[in-house]
Structures are given as structure tokens and as C-alpha cells.
């Protein structure tokens, strides 16, 4: 009987050491699979990151949405112009240290943060309570490598900084339709949250701020 208890304890320690992880992160050992309906949720249960299908579409996207709002309100989409047509998607840290989305057994990613990482490639992706998805170098420096706030889609969130980045562009573009988050004209409708209010067909040189 003692030997059985000992074996159970060993197996429990093994399980916890290999599969315990913060619920808001993606690591080399923890990834998201679409067919398991897996998501990661920010520490304060504000935002979730996972796979979804918008409206009446069956296409699958990786996005960020408000976790506690009954009607799914998506604020950011990774592969907005390149959906996959089944639930074989996997979101994980790849061999280069990037956060990448793969379809099934394909070796080329459908979407990736696609940055050059020096030194250790043991990166960690984390969804924050601000709605920002960050890729951090998992070493003593904890350097910020990439963030979704620098690559917005159609939604302005509090704590975002409005500016022009020559490398990323930082352009807000509306969805093609409620069923398709693909890009359209940069003069389209942008959702407004926090202190920023945007108008349909707005003139970006005349942004209105409210305090």
C-alpha cells in the first residue's frame, strides 16, 4: 500500500512540474490548441486570448476579447487577413522564439510576431490586463520584444499611445464586415475605448481627445 502511495506522489510531482503554468502566458511548454477550446486570460480576468470565429463565419482567427462580457467583443486580431478554415490551429512559441500560429502539421506559420531575437530564444507571451499581448525575453532582463499595442487592428484601448511607427505603421483599419476582420481603408470605423473617441471616416490630423 505504501508503494502505491509513493508512486502516486511521484506521478503528481511529475505532472505539476511539467504542466503547471500561469494562466496568462504561453511558453515553450504551454501552447494553445484550437480544438481544445484553450485560452489564456489576463491576471485580473479582463482580457482573453484564443481562437474564435467572428459573426456567422466558420473561419478561425486568433484574437483578444473582453473575458467577462457575455457578447464576445474582439479588440485585436492576429491573422486578420489570413484565416484558417478548420480547428487544427496551434499558437505557440516557435524555434526562433517568436509567437506563431500554425495550422495542423504545417511547418510555415500562418501568422508570427516575426522578429529577430538575439541571445536566448526562450521567450514568453503574456496577455496583460490592459489588453496588450507582449512577447518577453525569458531571462534576467525580461526585455520587451514585441507588443500588440504596436500593431493595432480596429480598436483603441486605454494606455495605447497614438503615434506613427515607420516600421509597423500603427494604422487602425476597420473590419470588412462583422464576419470578416480583414483590413479595409484606414479611414474606416475604429472602436473607441478609454479616453479616445474616433469617428467614422475620420481625419487623422484632427483627432479629438477627451479628459
C-alpha positions as CSV (number, residue, x, y, z in Angstrom):
1,X,0.0,0.0,0.0
2,X,2.8,2.4,0.9
3,X,4.4,1.7,-2.5
4,X,1.2,2.7,-4.3
5,X,1.0,6.0,-2.3
6,X,4.7,6.6,-3.1
7,X,4.0,6.1,-6.8
8,X,1.0,8.4,-6.8
9,X,3.1,11.2,-5.2
10,X,5.9,10.8,-7.7
11,X,3.4,11.0,-10.6
12,X,1.7,14.0,-9.0
13,X,5.0,15.9,-8.6
14,X,5.9,15.0,-12.2
15,X,2.6,16.3,-13.5
16,X,2.7,19.5,-11.6
17,X,6.3,20.2,-12.5
18,X,5.6,19.8,-16.2
19,X,2.1,21.2,-16.7
20,X,1.8,24.0,-14.1
21,X,1.9,27.4,-15.7
22,X,0.5,30.9,-15.2
23,X,-2.9,31.1,-16.9
24,X,-1.9,34.3,-18.7
25,X,1.2,33.1,-20.5
26,X,2.3,31.0,-23.5
27,X,5.7,29.3,-23.0
28,X,7.8,26.8,-24.8
29,X,6.0,24.1,-22.8
30,X,2.5,25.6,-22.8
31,X,0.7,26.4,-26.0
32,X,-2.9,27.0,-27.1
33,X,-4.8,24.4,-29.3
34,X,-8.0,25.5,-31.0
35,X,-9.6,22.0,-30.9
36,X,-9.4,22.1,-27.1
37,X,-11.0,25.5,-26.8
38,X,-8.0,26.7,-24.9
39,X,-7.5,30.3,-24.0
40,X,-5.2,32.3,-21.7
41,X,-6.7,35.0,-19.5
42,X,-5.1,38.1,-18.1
43,X,-4.3,38.1,-14.3
44,X,-7.4,40.2,-13.4
45,X,-9.7,38.3,-15.7
46,X,-10.1,41.3,-18.0
47,X,-9.0,40.0,-21.4
48,X,-8.7,36.6,-23.0
49,X,-6.5,35.4,-25.9
50,X,-7.6,32.4,-28.1
51,X,-9.2,31.2,-31.3
52,X,-12.6,32.4,-32.4
53,X,-14.9,32.7,-35.4
54,X,-16.5,36.1,-36.0
55,X,-20.2,36.5,-36.7
56,X,-21.6,33.7,-38.8
57,X,-18.2,32.8,-40.3
58,X,-16.6,29.4,-39.7
59,X,-13.1,30.7,-40.4
60,X,-10.8,30.7,-37.4
61,X,-8.7,33.6,-36.1
62,X,-6.5,34.3,-33.1
63,X,-7.8,37.3,-31.2
64,X,-8.1,39.2,-27.9
65,X,-11.5,39.9,-26.4
66,X,-13.1,41.0,-23.1
67,X,-13.3,38.0,-20.9
68,X,-16.3,38.8,-18.8
69,X,-18.6,40.4,-21.3
70,X,-21.3,37.9,-22.4
71,X,-21.3,39.2,-26.1
72,X,-17.8,38.5,-27.3
73,X,-16.2,41.8,-28.1
74,X,-13.0,41.3,-30.0
75,X,-10.4,44.1,-29.7
76,X,-7.4,42.7,-31.6
77,X,-6.9,40.0,-34.3
78,X,-3.6,38.4,-35.2
79,X,-4.2,36.7,-38.6
80,X,-7.0,39.1,-39.7
81,X,-6.1,38.7,-43.4
82,X,-5.1,35.1,-43.3
83,X,-7.7,32.9,-41.5
84,X,-7.6,29.1,-41.3
85,X,-10.6,27.0,-42.3
86,X,-10.6,24.4,-39.5
87,X,-9.9,23.9,-35.8
88,X,-6.4,22.5,-36.2
89,X,-4.7,25.8,-35.2
90,X,-2.0,26.0,-32.6
91,X,-0.5,29.1,-31.1
92,X,3.0,28.5,-29.6
93,X,6.5,29.8,-29.2
94,X,8.5,28.6,-32.2
95,X,12.1,27.6,-32.5
96,X,13.2,31.2,-33.2
97,X,11.5,32.5,-30.0
98,X,8.6,34.1,-31.9
99,X,4.9,33.7,-31.0
100,X,3.5,31.9,-34.0
101,X,0.2,30.4,-35.2
102,X,0.3,27.1,-37.2
103,X,-2.3,25.2,-39.0
104,X,-2.2,21.4,-38.4
105,X,1.2,19.9,-39.1
106,X,2.3,22.7,-41.4
107,X,5.9,24.0,-40.8
108,X,5.3,27.5,-42.0
109,X,3.3,29.8,-39.7
110,X,0.0,31.3,-40.7
111,X,1.0,34.3,-38.5
112,X,4.0,35.2,-36.4
113,X,5.4,38.1,-34.4
114,X,8.3,37.7,-36.9
115,X,11.1,39.5,-35.1
116,X,14.8,38.8,-34.9
117,X,15.7,37.7,-31.3
118,X,19.3,37.9,-30.1
119,X,20.6,35.6,-27.3
120,X,18.2,33.2,-25.7
121,X,15.2,32.3,-27.7
122,X,13.3,31.1,-24.6
123,X,10.5,33.7,-25.0
124,X,7.2,34.1,-23.1
125,X,4.0,35.6,-24.4
126,X,1.6,37.2,-21.9
127,X,-1.8,38.8,-22.1
128,X,-2.0,41.8,-19.8
129,X,-5.0,43.4,-18.1
130,X,-4.5,46.4,-20.4
131,X,-5.4,44.1,-23.4
132,X,-1.8,44.3,-24.6
133,X,-0.2,41.0,-25.8
134,X,3.5,41.1,-25.1
135,X,6.4,38.9,-26.0
136,X,9.1,39.0,-23.4
137,X,12.6,37.5,-23.4
138,X,12.6,34.9,-20.6
139,X,15.9,35.8,-18.9
140,X,17.1,38.1,-16.2
141,X,16.5,41.2,-18.3
142,X,12.9,40.4,-19.2
143,X,13.3,42.6,-22.3
144,X,10.1,43.5,-24.2
145,X,10.5,42.1,-27.7
146,X,7.1,42.7,-29.3
147,X,3.7,44.0,-28.3
148,X,0.2,44.0,-29.9
149,X,-0.3,47.7,-29.0
150,X,2.3,48.5,-31.7
151,X,0.3,46.5,-34.2
152,X,-3.4,47.6,-33.6
153,X,-6.3,46.4,-35.7
154,X,-9.5,48.4,-35.4
155,X,-9.8,49.1,-31.6
156,X,-8.2,51.8,-29.5
157,X,-7.7,50.7,-25.9
158,X,-6.7,52.7,-22.8
159,X,-2.9,53.0,-22.3
160,X,-2.3,52.8,-26.1
161,X,0.0,55.6,-27.4
162,X,-1.0,57.3,-30.6
163,X,1.9,57.8,-32.9
164,X,3.5,56.9,-36.2
165,X,6.0,54.0,-36.3
166,X,7.9,53.8,-39.6
167,X,8.4,50.1,-39.1
168,X,5.0,48.9,-38.0
169,X,2.9,51.7,-39.5
170,X,0.5,51.6,-36.4
171,X,-2.6,52.1,-38.6
172,X,-6.1,51.4,-37.3
173,X,-8.3,49.8,-40.0
174,X,-11.9,48.6,-39.8
175,X,-13.2,45.1,-40.4
176,X,-14.6,44.3,-43.8
177,X,-17.8,43.1,-42.1
178,X,-18.9,41.6,-38.8
179,X,-18.0,38.2,-40.3
180,X,-14.6,39.2,-41.7
181,X,-11.9,41.1,-39.7
182,X,-9.8,41.7,-42.8
183,X,-8.4,45.1,-43.5
184,X,-10.2,47.8,-45.4
185,X,-9.5,51.5,-45.8
186,X,-7.6,53.2,-43.0
187,X,-10.4,55.9,-43.0
188,X,-13.0,53.4,-41.7
189,X,-14.6,53.0,-38.4
190,X,-12.4,52.5,-35.3
191,X,-13.8,51.4,-32.0
192,X,-13.1,53.8,-29.1
193,X,-12.3,52.8,-25.5
194,X,-11.0,54.8,-22.6
195,X,-10.1,58.4,-23.3
196,X,-10.0,58.3,-27.1
197,X,-13.0,58.8,-29.3
198,X,-12.8,58.1,-33.0
199,X,-15.3,59.0,-35.7
200,X,-16.3,57.1,-38.9
201,X,-14.4,58.4,-41.9
202,X,-12.3,60.5,-39.5
203,X,-9.5,62.8,-40.5
204,X,-6.4,61.5,-38.6
205,X,-5.0,65.1,-38.5
206,X,-8.0,66.2,-36.4
207,X,-8.0,63.6,-33.6
208,X,-10.3,64.7,-30.7
209,X,-9.1,64.0,-27.1
210,X,-11.4,63.9,-24.1
211,X,-10.2,64.2,-20.5
